[in-house]
């Protein structure tokens, strides 16, 4: 059985017209496929606000909750006939009610656990609506709960996949469903612990979910449908005259995603590389266009400079209170505190008496991190910074990109230059 995996992100299912477009794309070609779907539009952001308010103030955000219900109901109203829409709305309301009941009874002292328990509902709702719509339009499908097939540990908000358990679950659960229906729908971003609790794979983790499923089933390919023509060498909102990368080697894609290229999740590539499964990035606005393929090529095509921008960065500098050297023992201690708070470091720089790290700003975590570090160290920090990465840089492009910017940290290797700047 030749199996294909296709992933649709939030922008590709953010309206009734977008969901109808998913049907059009899937109808272009008949094949055995698993379709991985994200939460609709900005649903995850709204669910995060609900979680943050409850965690910080022990209040439930009824405004965001009602907005989410209305948003999904509006999509349903424009997808289904009168009798079908009421049935679908009823099912969606059941899931929302379950979510509200859960957050009100969960202990709110563990932010990461609370986050995964609630934010994971966005994907459950989107996949239900898409699955029902496809079924109502003669594209029969099976809806599978990703908590049953993506097996993870309990590292909430950035769960680690248990590869062998996941491979076995995918084969035992998905393959029989593909015998019944040519299409299987499941959630991206969401996994399940051995206790059956919801976990998430990190923001934008839907790509990773799809990659792991493709690996587990030995798929022919993975296609990620985006609102861009493929993988570009820069964000067109920041750089003019961007270029489409037609072919990207696996290793190059891993480097780009590691440095923050937002079109692909950093963990997505490795499972595919292990089995030489090609990854296609294509536009859901122009599904017949060429797009980008990430595969076992040797060279980037075309070989141009790639520009990556990460906003809302924190620069945190740690020094010993007695002005002694920052030695290996201190660095190990600092990293253990960073790991405790699940801080992912984007840049490191050290001197004899200071150790500096740059990471994504998170207002929920930063005060707790500072409190822990300040027990043993003197800590200084800056917020609202920007990290600029140039892959395959040239002197001219570097000079242009840094015009009128104050550089706080500069690091260079043979192929990559990074600059932490004030925005």
MARVEXTI-916271 format. One record per residue (C-alpha): chain; x, y, z. Coordinates in Angstrom, 3 decimals, m for minus. Example, Ala and Ser with C-alpha at 12.3 -4.5 7.8 and 13.67 -1.06 7.14 Angstrom:
// residues 2
ATOM   ch         px         py         pz
ATOM    A     12.300     m4.500      7.800
ATOM    A     13.670     m1.060      7.140
// end
This chain:
// residues 423
ATOM   ch         px         py         pz
ATOM    A      0.000      0.000      0.000
ATOM    A      1.448      3.382     m1.032
ATOM    A      0.643      5.909      1.661
ATOM    A      0.901      9.693      1.496
ATOM    A      0.771     12.204      4.342
ATOM    A     m0.559     15.736      3.898
ATOM    A     m0.642     18.474      6.493
ATOM    A     m2.877     21.557      6.525
ATOM    A     m2.001     24.391      8.908
ATOM    A     m4.270     26.862     10.662
ATOM    A     m4.316     29.346      7.773
ATOM    A     m5.517     26.631      5.367
ATOM    A     m8.622     25.901      7.493
ATOM    A     m9.348     29.362      8.926
ATOM    A    m12.691     29.882      7.151
ATOM    A    m15.455     27.986      5.397
ATOM    A    m13.935     28.830      2.011
ATOM    A    m10.563     27.546      3.203
ATOM    A    m12.082     24.242      4.335
ATOM    A    m13.828     23.931      0.951
ATOM    A    m10.422     24.462     m0.653
ATOM    A     m9.040     21.527      1.358
ATOM    A    m11.738     19.357     m0.224
ATOM    A    m10.718     20.622     m3.687
ATOM    A     m7.050     19.830     m3.078
ATOM    A     m7.758     16.350     m1.725
ATOM    A    m10.064     15.677     m4.680
ATOM    A     m7.313     16.430     m7.225
ATOM    A     m5.769     13.014     m6.741
ATOM    A     m7.126      9.763     m5.394
ATOM    A     m4.704      8.013     m3.032
ATOM    A     m4.359      6.455      0.403
ATOM    A     m3.564      9.396      2.647
ATOM    A     m3.364     10.604      6.213
ATOM    A     m4.410     14.250      6.570
ATOM    A     m2.974     16.087      9.567
ATOM    A     m4.806     19.275     10.533
ATOM    A     m3.992     22.193     12.844
ATOM    A     m6.383     24.319     14.886
ATOM    A     m8.384     26.798     12.817
ATOM    A     m6.961     30.282     12.313
ATOM    A     m5.844     31.900     15.575
ATOM    A     m7.654     29.413     17.833
ATOM    A     m4.448     28.345     19.591
ATOM    A     m3.665     31.977     20.493
ATOM    A     m7.120     32.451     22.029
ATOM    A     m6.850     29.206     23.987
ATOM    A     m3.458     30.381     25.252
ATOM    A     m5.086     33.578     26.541
ATOM    A     m7.694     31.494     28.375
ATOM    A     m4.928     29.399     29.933
ATOM    A     m2.800     32.427     30.869
ATOM    A     m5.663     34.267     32.580
ATOM    A     m6.676     31.188     34.537
ATOM    A     m3.077     30.446     35.527
ATOM    A     m2.280     34.018     36.594
ATOM    A     m5.578     35.225     38.042
ATOM    A     m7.695     32.064     38.524
ATOM    A    m10.357     33.556     36.248
ATOM    A    m12.046     31.903     33.276
ATOM    A    m12.098     34.102     30.168
ATOM    A    m15.729     33.775     29.077
ATOM    A    m15.223     36.422     26.387
ATOM    A    m12.531     34.444     24.538
ATOM    A    m14.510     31.239     25.100
ATOM    A    m17.704     32.614     23.534
ATOM    A    m15.712     34.180     20.671
ATOM    A    m14.204     30.782     19.866
ATOM    A    m17.590     29.069     19.861
ATOM    A    m19.047     31.748     17.588
ATOM    A    m16.025     31.635     15.254
ATOM    A    m16.363     27.888     14.722
ATOM    A    m20.159     28.098     14.431
ATOM    A    m19.825     30.696     11.660
ATOM    A    m17.576     28.309      9.727
ATOM    A    m20.054     25.470     10.260
ATOM    A    m22.958     27.674      9.084
ATOM    A    m21.213     28.174      5.750
ATOM    A    m20.230     24.543      5.230
ATOM    A    m23.305     22.449      5.939
ATOM    A    m26.989     22.183      5.155
ATOM    A    m29.425     23.206      7.926
ATOM    A    m29.885     19.709      9.351
ATOM    A    m26.170     18.871      9.175
ATOM    A    m25.005     22.148     10.709
ATOM    A    m27.033     21.666     13.893
ATOM    A    m25.602     18.191     14.390
ATOM    A    m22.048     19.463     13.877
ATOM    A    m22.585     22.461     16.164
ATOM    A    m23.860     20.123     18.858
ATOM    A    m20.731     17.969     18.645
ATOM    A    m18.466     21.027     18.715
ATOM    A    m20.290     22.489     21.724
ATOM    A    m19.800     19.201     23.587
ATOM    A    m16.038     19.518     23.108
ATOM    A    m16.018     23.167     24.194
ATOM    A    m18.099     22.350     27.294
ATOM    A    m15.701     19.530     28.163
ATOM    A    m12.799     21.964     27.860
ATOM    A    m14.415     24.541     30.152
ATOM    A    m15.303     21.934     32.735
ATOM    A    m11.747     20.592     32.645
ATOM    A     m9.982     23.921     33.168
ATOM    A    m12.222     24.772     36.125
ATOM    A    m11.349     21.547     37.946
ATOM    A     m7.684     21.191     37.010
ATOM    A     m4.989     22.294     39.466
ATOM    A     m3.580     25.510     38.030
ATOM    A     m0.165     25.424     39.709
ATOM    A      1.555     23.588     36.807
ATOM    A      1.428     25.912     33.802
ATOM    A      2.784     23.395     31.287
ATOM    A      0.305     20.678     32.259
ATOM    A     m2.577     23.157     32.219
ATOM    A     m1.467     24.456     28.817
ATOM    A     m1.431     21.054     27.133
ATOM    A     m4.706     19.977     28.712
ATOM    A     m6.576     22.974     27.281
ATOM    A     m4.765     24.186     24.144
ATOM    A     m4.981     20.703     22.578
ATOM    A     m8.747     21.178     22.203
ATOM    A     m8.225     23.456     19.193
ATOM    A     m7.099     20.572     16.987
ATOM    A     m9.861     18.279     18.222
ATOM    A    m12.465     20.816     17.126
ATOM    A    m10.919     21.614     13.736
ATOM    A    m10.510     17.954     12.747
ATOM    A    m14.103     17.177     13.730
ATOM    A    m15.436     19.960     11.487
ATOM    A    m13.196     19.059      8.524
ATOM    A    m13.940     15.333      8.838
ATOM    A    m17.706     15.930      8.957
ATOM    A    m17.531     18.270      5.960
ATOM    A    m15.511     15.819      3.856
ATOM    A    m17.914     13.006      4.714
ATOM    A    m20.882     15.165      3.727
ATOM    A    m19.235     15.718      0.329
ATOM    A    m18.551     12.067     m0.477
ATOM    A    m14.927     12.040      0.610
ATOM    A    m15.424      9.392      3.259
ATOM    A    m12.791      9.368      5.965
ATOM    A    m11.921      8.028      9.373
ATOM    A    m11.228     10.471     12.219
ATOM    A     m8.488      9.228     14.556
ATOM    A     m7.565     10.848     17.865
ATOM    A     m3.855     11.684     17.701
ATOM    A     m3.516     10.990     21.425
ATOM    A     m3.852      7.310     20.501
ATOM    A     m1.157      7.280     17.813
ATOM    A      1.438      9.920     18.794
ATOM    A      2.902      8.443     21.977
ATOM    A      4.950     10.822     24.141
ATOM    A      6.457     11.296     27.570
ATOM    A      5.063     13.774     30.116
ATOM    A      7.289     16.704     29.157
ATOM    A      4.315     19.031     28.728
ATOM    A      4.464     21.802     26.091
ATOM    A      7.454     20.144     24.432
ATOM    A      6.751     16.437     24.688
ATOM    A      9.267     13.884     23.443
ATOM    A      7.894     11.279     21.082
ATOM    A      8.326      7.632     21.990
ATOM    A      9.261      6.464     18.508
ATOM    A      8.772      2.701     18.757
ATOM    A      5.437      2.976     20.594
ATOM    A      4.304      5.583     18.064
ATOM    A      5.350      3.475     15.079
ATOM    A      3.468      0.478     16.450
ATOM    A      0.355      2.520     17.276
ATOM    A      0.296      4.143     13.812
ATOM    A      0.492      0.774     12.102
ATOM    A     m2.045     m0.918     14.359
ATOM    A     m4.603      1.919     14.302
ATOM    A     m4.179      3.769     10.996
ATOM    A     m3.578      0.911      8.551
ATOM    A     m6.901     m0.896      9.283
ATOM    A     m8.743      2.406      8.821
ATOM    A     m7.063      2.956      5.444
ATOM    A     m8.454     m0.406      4.376
ATOM    A    m11.959      0.962      5.047
ATOM    A    m11.508      4.529      3.784
ATOM    A     m8.810      5.992      1.583
ATOM    A     m8.514      9.055      3.853
ATOM    A     m7.687      9.275      7.559
ATOM    A     m7.950     12.591      9.445
ATOM    A     m5.983     13.300     12.615
ATOM    A     m4.732     16.197     14.713
ATOM    A     m1.335     17.810     14.460
ATOM    A      0.580     19.181     17.459
ATOM    A     m1.143     16.853     19.945
ATOM    A      0.077     13.576     21.423
ATOM    A     m0.783     11.417     24.388
ATOM    A      1.159     10.188     27.407
ATOM    A      1.054      6.591     28.629
ATOM    A     m1.582      7.740     31.146
ATOM    A     m3.734      8.947     28.227
ATOM    A     m3.250     12.646     29.016
ATOM    A     m2.929     15.204     26.228
ATOM    A      0.535     16.534     25.459
ATOM    A      1.757     18.984     22.835
ATOM    A      4.920     18.948     20.728
ATOM    A      5.778     22.654     20.890
ATOM    A      4.322     25.533     18.899
ATOM    A      4.034     24.724     15.188
ATOM    A      4.411     21.052     16.122
ATOM    A      1.828     19.917     13.563
ATOM    A      4.574     19.580     10.942
ATOM    A      6.478     17.330     13.327
ATOM    A      3.366     15.212     13.940
ATOM    A      2.955     14.700     10.208
ATOM    A      6.638     13.831      9.806
ATOM    A      6.508     11.214     12.556
ATOM    A      3.395      9.628     11.041
ATOM    A      5.072      9.550      7.605
ATOM    A      8.121      7.858      9.132
ATOM    A      6.034      5.389     11.147
ATOM    A      4.151      4.236      8.038
ATOM    A      7.027      4.465      5.541
ATOM    A      5.077      7.006      3.493
ATOM    A      5.913      7.903     m0.105
ATOM    A      6.013     11.604      0.731
ATOM    A      4.868     14.325      3.097
ATOM    A      3.235     17.465      1.699
ATOM    A      2.798     20.544      3.877
ATOM    A      0.251     23.006      2.490
ATOM    A      1.063     26.646      3.261
ATOM    A     m0.095     30.119      2.234
ATOM    A      3.232     30.697      0.439
ATOM    A      4.577     29.326     m2.833
ATOM    A      7.169     27.183     m1.056
ATOM    A     10.240     27.714      1.079
ATOM    A     11.572     31.209      0.422
ATOM    A     15.011     32.519      1.327
ATOM    A     13.426     35.210      3.543
ATOM    A     10.149     36.458      4.920
ATOM    A      8.708     38.608      2.088
ATOM    A      7.294     40.974      4.716
ATOM    A     10.871     41.823      5.722
ATOM    A     12.969     41.333      2.589
ATOM    A     12.076     42.387     m0.951
ATOM    A     12.943     40.239     m3.962
ATOM    A     12.754     36.935     m2.122
ATOM    A     13.665     33.771     m4.022
ATOM    A     11.933     30.393     m4.052
ATOM    A     14.180     27.550     m2.934
ATOM    A     13.310     24.771     m5.378
ATOM    A     15.392     21.982     m3.816
ATOM    A     16.772     21.924     m0.291
ATOM    A     19.017     19.173      1.128
ATOM    A     17.805     17.614      4.374
ATOM    A     20.835     18.905      6.266
ATOM    A     20.332     22.453      5.012
ATOM    A     16.655     22.332      6.000
ATOM    A     17.609     21.164      9.497
ATOM    A     20.023     24.086      9.842
ATOM    A     17.458     26.608      8.581
ATOM    A     14.763     25.334     10.931
ATOM    A     17.204     25.247     13.854
ATOM    A     17.998     28.927     13.339
ATOM    A     14.302     29.789     13.245
ATOM    A     12.940     29.475      9.694
ATOM    A      9.281     29.465     10.658
ATOM    A      7.916     27.582      7.661
ATOM    A      9.156     24.245      9.029
ATOM    A      9.281     22.938     12.596
ATOM    A     12.874     22.241     13.740
ATOM    A     12.209     18.554     14.449
ATOM    A     10.314     17.850     11.236
ATOM    A     13.180     16.907      8.943
ATOM    A     15.089     14.182     10.789
ATOM    A     12.418     11.418     10.703
ATOM    A     12.005     12.006      6.967
ATOM    A     15.751     11.950      6.312
ATOM    A     16.035      8.602      8.100
ATOM    A     13.895      6.965      5.386
ATOM    A     14.646      9.427      2.537
ATOM    A     11.001     10.530      2.451
ATOM    A     10.695     13.739      0.384
ATOM    A      8.956     16.726      1.959
ATOM    A      6.997     18.977     m0.406
ATOM    A      6.045     22.498      0.675
ATOM    A      3.254     23.763     m1.560
ATOM    A      0.749     26.591     m1.722
ATOM    A     m2.874     25.772     m0.942
ATOM    A     m3.708     28.900     m2.972
ATOM    A     m1.986     27.442     m6.049
ATOM    A     m1.846     23.661     m5.548
ATOM    A     m0.546     22.919     m9.054
ATOM    A      2.523     25.138     m8.645
ATOM    A      5.996     23.657     m8.239
ATOM    A      6.705     24.518     m4.595
ATOM    A      9.797     23.314     m2.720
ATOM    A     11.057     19.788     m2.174
ATOM    A     13.326     18.905      0.742
ATOM    A     15.162     15.730     m0.162
ATOM    A     18.492     13.912     m0.446
ATOM    A     20.129     16.560     m2.638
ATOM    A     23.714     17.708     m2.100
ATOM    A     23.321     21.419     m2.844
ATOM    A     20.781     24.134     m2.190
ATOM    A     19.039     25.161     m5.420
ATOM    A     19.421     28.073     m5.948
ATOM    A     22.318     28.737     m3.573
ATOM    A     21.422     32.132     m2.147
ATOM    A     21.648     33.826      1.225
ATOM    A     18.853     32.897      3.622
ATOM    A     17.617     35.544      6.057
ATOM    A     15.967     34.499      9.322
ATOM    A     14.501     36.924     11.886
ATOM    A     13.440     36.065     15.423
ATOM    A     11.655     38.877     17.282
ATOM    A     10.885     39.253     21.005
ATOM    A     14.217     37.926     22.183
ATOM    A     15.640     38.163     25.696
ATOM    A     19.359     38.605     26.368
ATOM    A     20.176     37.340     29.837
ATOM    A     23.674     37.747     31.299
ATOM    A     24.711     35.842     34.418
ATOM    A     27.805     36.429     36.551
ATOM    A     28.996     35.096     39.895
ATOM    A     28.210     37.341     42.858
ATOM    A     31.835     37.236     43.987
ATOM    A     33.167     38.133     40.497
ATOM    A     34.862     34.752     40.165
ATOM    A     35.263     33.080     36.802
ATOM    A     32.273     31.420     35.142
ATOM    A     33.620     27.864     34.993
ATOM    A     32.109     24.572     33.836
ATOM    A     30.403     24.003     37.189
ATOM    A     28.607     27.369     36.933
ATOM    A     27.579     26.757     33.326
ATOM    A     26.137     23.372     34.268
ATOM    A     24.168     24.996     37.092
ATOM    A     22.833     27.740     34.812
ATOM    A     21.768     25.247     32.147
ATOM    A     20.001     23.086     34.704
ATOM    A     17.903     26.112     35.707
ATOM    A     17.189     26.943     32.046
ATOM    A     16.136     23.330     31.471
ATOM    A     13.896     23.386     34.546
ATOM    A     11.936     26.255     32.996
ATOM    A     12.010     24.711     29.489
ATOM    A     13.952     27.642     28.032
ATOM    A     15.326     26.973     24.553
ATOM    A     18.547     28.877     23.994
ATOM    A     18.994     30.535     20.588
ATOM    A     22.466     32.006     21.148
ATOM    A     25.257     31.630     23.728
ATOM    A     28.219     33.861     24.493
ATOM    A     30.575     33.779     27.448
ATOM    A     33.517     35.677     28.851
ATOM    A     35.705     35.044     31.869
ATOM    A     33.173     36.407     34.376
ATOM    A     29.893     36.441     32.448
ATOM    A     27.691     33.927     30.642
ATOM    A     25.002     35.224     28.263
ATOM    A     22.106     33.470     26.580
ATOM    A     19.456     34.639     24.145
ATOM    A     16.003     33.029     24.058
ATOM    A     12.369     33.638     23.123
ATOM    A     10.528     35.920     25.541
ATOM    A      7.807     34.318     27.699
ATOM    A      6.318     36.586     30.358
ATOM    A      4.959     33.632     32.329
ATOM    A      8.338     31.930     32.613
ATOM    A     10.808     34.855     32.814
ATOM    A     10.011     35.977     36.420
ATOM    A     10.363     32.395     37.686
ATOM    A     13.628     31.931     35.800
ATOM    A     15.064     35.185     37.173
ATOM    A     14.084     34.263     40.735
ATOM    A     15.902     30.941     40.495
ATOM    A     19.060     32.398     38.922
ATOM    A     19.254     35.328     41.339
ATOM    A     19.649     32.964     44.301
ATOM    A     23.276     32.321     43.305
ATOM    A     24.112     34.794     40.545
ATOM    A     23.961     38.426     39.546
ATOM    A     21.584     38.664     36.603
ATOM    A     21.046     41.393     34.003
ATOM    A     18.683     41.169     31.074
ATOM    A     17.279     43.021     28.072
ATOM    A     13.969     42.338     26.328
ATOM    A     12.405     43.222     22.963
ATOM    A     15.511     42.278     20.998
ATOM    A     15.808     40.730     17.541
ATOM    A     18.041     37.858     16.440
ATOM    A     19.054     37.997     12.766
ATOM    A     20.620     34.956     11.116
ATOM    A     22.215     34.975      7.653
ATOM    A     22.917     31.540      6.201
ATOM    A     25.455     31.601      3.301
ATOM    A     26.013     35.294      3.972
ATOM    A     27.951     37.866      1.946
ATOM    A     29.609     41.032      3.211
ATOM    A     27.298     43.267      1.170
ATOM    A     24.099     41.628      2.384
ATOM    A     25.339     41.705      5.971
ATOM    A     26.078     45.419      5.760
ATOM    A     22.665     46.157      4.258
ATOM    A     20.730     44.185      6.857
ATOM    A     22.519     45.836      9.804
ATOM    A     22.040     49.439      8.697
ATOM    A     20.762     51.651     11.548
ATOM    A     20.794     48.724     14.014
ATOM    A     22.680     48.530     17.304
ATOM    A     24.405     45.154     17.528
ATOM    A     24.707     43.648     21.013
ATOM    A     26.204     40.281     20.049
ATOM    A     27.830     39.121     16.797
ATOM    A     28.828     35.548     15.951
ATOM    A     30.138     34.112     12.672
ATOM    A     31.101     30.741     11.245
ATOM    A     32.071     29.795      7.680
ATOM    A     28.463     29.661      6.515
ATOM    A     26.378     31.428      9.161
ATOM    A     26.373     34.887     10.754
ATOM    A     24.151     35.839     13.692
ATOM    A     23.450     39.268     15.139
ATOM    A     21.468     40.109     18.255
ATOM    A     20.210     43.646     17.777
ATOM    A     17.992     46.227     19.417
ATOM    A     14.733     46.546     17.466
// end
